[in-house]
Amino acid sequence: MKICVVGSLNTDMVLSTPAIPGRGETVFGEKLDMLPGGRGANAATAISKLGREGMLIGCIGHDPFGDNLIAELKKNHVNTSHIKRTMQASTGTTVIMIDNLAVNTMVGMGGANLYLSPEDIDKSVNEFKDCCILLAQMEMEEETIVYAMQKAQKNGVLVILDPKPAKNITMKVLEATDIIIPNEQETKYMTGIEIKNIDEAIQAGRYFESLGIPRSIIKMGQRGALVYTPDRTEHIAAIPVKVVDPVVGGAFAGALACALADGKDIFEATRFACVVSALKVTKFGAQIGIPTLDELNEFVKENNLHDFLNSFTKRLR
């Protein structure tokens, strides 16, 4: 069974700079890289690099940026047959600034991502019958993503929501979600809870449960992740590494989906996603930095992470 991704494809303009400028301030950067990105394309790439079969549904423009994105996806053996091309907008773009502490700031332009329609979903999948998981995020029109999520749920497909950008989240989106995987900023936007410790992450999990989403994974960066379910809650510690590029969303989501598709429970799957994410942040580029399965196995071996993957973490209740 395939993992289906409905999400964005963007060109990332990554500017490395000593410091992020304040409002009205000019700062000179050190280098500019043009890289493949987009939360959807990144997740689909992670799925492919980790050895699972996935399908990516998205939209790009008829421009060189779109050509380059398709070429990179094909290089990583991602099926691009369900990617729409439109003349109505240019390919989506994200400007990313990374400072010398590896903290990033982003400005995105939706572009062609906003031209994916419910009709395109129907053209790409037959009632999601060949899919076991749908990965969804919000860098497209609400009507389209809600349509895909609702249709997937009706056909027994597990729906995982990576809620970026959080400002686009609506109750219709939340009602069609089985597992939500926000970071700290997205959690604060949706719940009003600032995640400063594990207890506050648990509060956020309870808040999502009150909205009808019984399972959540609060990504807390260097503090790890909090997995919340109605019956059990665990904090999974972060793996200490030297961070080069903190952009990890697509890699985490793709790795989580791979593990769940392999029959792992949400706690085991989160540990696997944390290991993939730890290796990813040591590499530059949201998409090109995603590790292959061979690289991941070597990382696990070098860092003695077999016990981390196979053992229970701190159980909170």
C-alpha positions, -999 to 999 in steps of 0.1 A, spaced: 0 0 0 12 35 -9 17 66 13 -1 95 -4 12 130 0 -9 160 -9 13 190 -5 35 218 -17 64 219 -41 86 250 -37 120 264 -47 139 273 -15 161 304 -18 183 298 12 204 328 24 231 321 50 236 352 71 255 360 104 223 374 119 186 378 109 179 415 101 154 434 123 126 454 107 141 480 84 176 467 89 200 456 61 223 426 68 247 412 42 245 374 38 274 350 32 259 328 4 227 320 -15 216 285 -25 187 276 -47 173 243 -35 143 220 -40 118 222 -12 81 223 -3 67 204 27 49 179 4 78 173 -19 102 169 11 79 143 27 76 124 -6 114 124 -10 118 111 26 94 83 19 113 73 -13 147 76 3 136 54 32 125 27 9 87 30 8 64 36 -22 47 70 -21 27 92 -44 29 130 -45 -1 152 -56 8 188 -61 10 217 -86 39 236 -101 43 263 -128 55 260 -164 89 275 -155 125 265 -149 119 263 -111 92 237 -118 115 218 -142 143 216 -116 119 204 -89 106 175 -112 142 166 -121 152 164 -84 122 143 -75 129 119 -103 165 116 -92 152 104 -59 127 80 -75 96 99 -65 66 92 -87 59 126 -104 30 115 -126 4 132 -103 20 166 -103 0 192 -122 15 220 -141 -4 253 -145 1 284 -167 -18 305 -141 10 310 -116 47 304 -111 61 276 -90 59 282 -53 89 299 -36 102 301 -1 129 326 10 148 311 40 173 329 61 196 308 84 218 326 109 250 314 125 231 297 153 212 276 127 180 294 135 158 299 104 133 325 93 110 320 63 88 339 39 68 318 14 48 325 -18 22 299 -26 22 304 -63 11 273 -82 4 254 -50 -28 273 -47 -40 260 -81 -44 224 -71 -82 216 -71 -105 189 -58 -109 177 -94 -71 171 -95 -74 149 -64 -100 128 -81 -79 125 -112 -49 113 -92 -65 87 -69 -93 62 -71 -110 67 -38 -75 63 -21 -79 25 -25 -42 20 -30 -32 41 -1 -28 34 36 -18 68 48 -24 104 36 1 131 46 -15 165 44 -4 201 51 -18 236 45 3 252 18 -27 251 -6 -63 261 -8 -84 248 21 -111 234 -2 -87 211 -19 -69 197 12 -102 192 31 -116 174 1 -86 151 0 -86 145 38 -124 138 40 -122 114 10 -93 96 25 -110 92 59 -142 78 43 -121 51 27 -103 41 59 -70 59 52 -51 72 82 -48 110 78 -17 128 93 -17 166 93 15 186 93 -2 219 102 20 243 82 11 272 80 -10 271 111 -29 302 102 -47 282 75 -60 256 99 -98 255 102 -122 233 121 -130 214 88 -93 205 86 -91 194 122 -123 173 119 -107 153 91 -74 147 110 -64 114 128 -29 125 139 -16 160 141 22 168 143 27 205 150 59 222 161 60 246 191 51 277 171 22 259 153 10 245 187 10 279 203 -9 294 173 -36 267 175 -39 262 212 -26 294 228 -2 272 249 34 282 248 54 250 250 82 256 276 82 222 291 67 187 289 37 195 310 26 222 287 30 199 257 7 174 275 -18 203 279 -16 209 242 -22 172 235 -53 173 257 -65 204 239 -62 186 205 -81 157 220 -109 180 230 -111 191 194 -116 155 183 -79 146 175 -70 119 200 -34 114 189 -8 142 185 29 146 184 43 179 196 77 185 180 98 205 204 131 208 186 161 202 208 138 191 236 125 161 216 89 152 210 58 146 231 35 118 219 0 121 233 -28 95 231 -58 91 253 -42 60 270 -5 68 271 18 98 268 55 97 264 83 122 260 109 111 235 143 129 240 161 145 212 193 130 199 222 154 204 238 164 171 254 195 156 227 214 138 236 227 103 200 232 89 170 231 113 144 226 86 130 191 92 93 190 88 90 170 56 116 145 68 99 139 101 64 135 85 77 111 58 97 90 83 67 88 107 44 77 78 70 50 67 71 35 102 34 35 107 29 19 73 54 -8 84 31 -16 114 49 3 141 28 20 168 28 58 172 56 57 198 79 35 178 72 55 147 80 88 165 113 74 177 122 64 141 111 99 129 133 115 156 163 95 144 157 105 108 153 141 118 185 141 139 205 130 109 187 154 86 195 185 106 232 177 103 229 181 66 222 213 45 190 216 25 154 207 35 152 181 7 187 173 -4 197 168 32 172 140 38 191 108 45 188 75 25 181 43 43 218 33 40 229 66 56 204 62 83 215 26 92 251 39 94 241 68 116 222 44 140 253 21 141 278 49 147 257 64 175 245 32 192 208 41 186 195 5 183 183 6 219 167 40 214 147 27 185 137 -5 202 131 5 238 104 25 256 111 61 264 100 80 294 64 70 301 44 98 317 12 80 323 
